[in-house]
Amino acid sequence: MLQPLFLPTKAQFTSDLTNPFYTLLASSINTTIIERQQIRIMKMAINDLKPMIEYARKLHGHVGPYVVIGLRMGTAAKKALNIGDEEAALLTAEVSVPLHPPFSCLLDGVQVSTTCTVGNRRLQFKNAKNVQAIFSSQKGARTVKITLTKPFREQLEQKKKQDKLDEAFAWEIAELPENQLFDVAVKDSMSSSVKVLR
């Protein structure tokens, strides 16, 4: 005769986290299929970002939060405008940022992720109080405006006050979902409509 299968309760899972089976099963109980898929996508994204972050380290001299923000802005713009790496020459960037460290470090991140540079004249920048980037594509004549979300701006301010704008925080930013970092709006130059992505 078959014995009934009794699964441990959630409380039992948390009391025996040393058992890998319990840990795996607990994670499946605590997360939905969609959440697990989102986690896999985020892990793939961080794996794609790692080489870019290491290249930015060589260019910039270190890895800080604003370098990673610039990287993420550039990759978000390419995604929103449907620009692949092979089409990066079709992209231009206009970045508004306070022109002093740590804020200006964002410019190096944009350069690494988009190949828009001061030298090729596809990166323009100006001194401003708030961070904003407008990317334009010759492919499809569209623009995307990317700004920091209010909660993320507040988090950056808090970290700055705590003197925690460090590499550890930069790697945290690399793993955050894009919609927690940025407000993204795409505009088609042929029409007056603006599509807010997040």
Residue pairs with C-beta under 8 A, 6 or more apart in sequence:
7 25
8 16
8 22
8 25
10 26
10 29
10 30
12 22
13 22
13 23
13 25
13 26
13 29
14 26
16 22
17 23
17 26
28 36
31 39
38 177
42 175
42 177
46 174
46 175
49 68
49 71
49 72
49 75
49 174
52 71
52 75
52 112
52 113
53 63
53 67
53 68
53 71
53 170
53 171
53 174
55 112
56 63
56 67
56 68
56 71
56 108
56 109
56 112
57 63
59 108
59 111
59 112
60 67
60 105
60 108
60 109
62 167
63 167
63 170
63 171
64 102
64 105
64 165
64 166
64 167
64 170
65 102
65 156
65 159
65 165
65 166
65 169
65 170
65 173
66 101
66 102
66 103
66 104
66 105
66 106
66 109
66 165
67 105
67 106
67 108
67 109
67 170
68 109
68 170
68 171
68 173
68 174
69 106
69 109
69 131
69 148
69 173
69 181
70 105
70 106
70 107
70 108
70 109
70 110
70 111
70 112
70 113
71 109
71 110
71 112
71 113
71 174
72 109
72 113
72 173
72 174
72 178
72 181
72 182
73 106
73 109
73 110
73 113
73 133
73 146
73 182
74 93
74 109
74 110
74 112
74 113
74 114
74 116
74 135
75 113
76 144
76 146
76 178
76 181
76 182
76 184
77 83
77 91
77 93
77 114
77 133
77 135
77 144
77 146
78 84
78 85
78 88
78 91
78 113
78 114
78 135
80 135
80 144
80 184
80 186
80 197
81 91
81 135
81 137
81 139
81 140
81 142
81 144
81 186
82 139
82 140
83 90
83 91
83 137
83 139
87 139
88 114
88 115
88 116
89 115
89 122
90 137
90 138
90 139
91 114
91 115
91 116
91 122
91 135
91 136
91 137
91 138
92 116
92 122
92 123
92 124
92 135
92 136
93 110
93 114
93 116
93 122
93 123
93 124
93 133
93 134
93 135
93 136
94 124
94 125
94 126
94 133
94 134
94 135
94 136
95 106
95 107
95 110
95 123
95 124
95 125
95 126
95 131
95 132
95 133
95 134
96 125
96 126
96 127
96 128
96 130
96 131
96 132
96 133
97 103
97 104
97 106
97 107
97 125
97 127
97 128
97 131
97 132
98 104
98 127
98 128
98 129
98 131
99 125
99 126
99 127
102 160
102 165
103 131
106 131
107 123
107 125
110 116
110 123
110 133
111 117
111 118
111 123
114 122
114 123
114 135
115 122
116 122
116 123
116 135
117 123
118 125
130 147
130 148
131 147
131 148
132 145
132 146
132 147
133 145
133 146
133 147
134 143
134 144
134 145
134 146
135 143
135 144
135 146
136 142
136 143
137 143
140 188
141 188
141 189
141 190
142 186
142 187
142 188
142 189
143 186
143 187
143 189
144 184
144 185
144 186
144 187
145 184
145 185
145 187
146 182
146 183
146 184
147 182
147 183
148 156
148 181
148 182
148 183
149 179
149 180
149 181
149 182
149 183
151 180
152 180
152 181
152 182
156 165
159 165
159 169
173 181
178 184
178 198
179 198
182 198
183 196
183 198
184 196
184 197
184 198
185 194
185 195
185 196
185 197
186 194
186 195
186 197
187 193
187 194
187 195
188 195
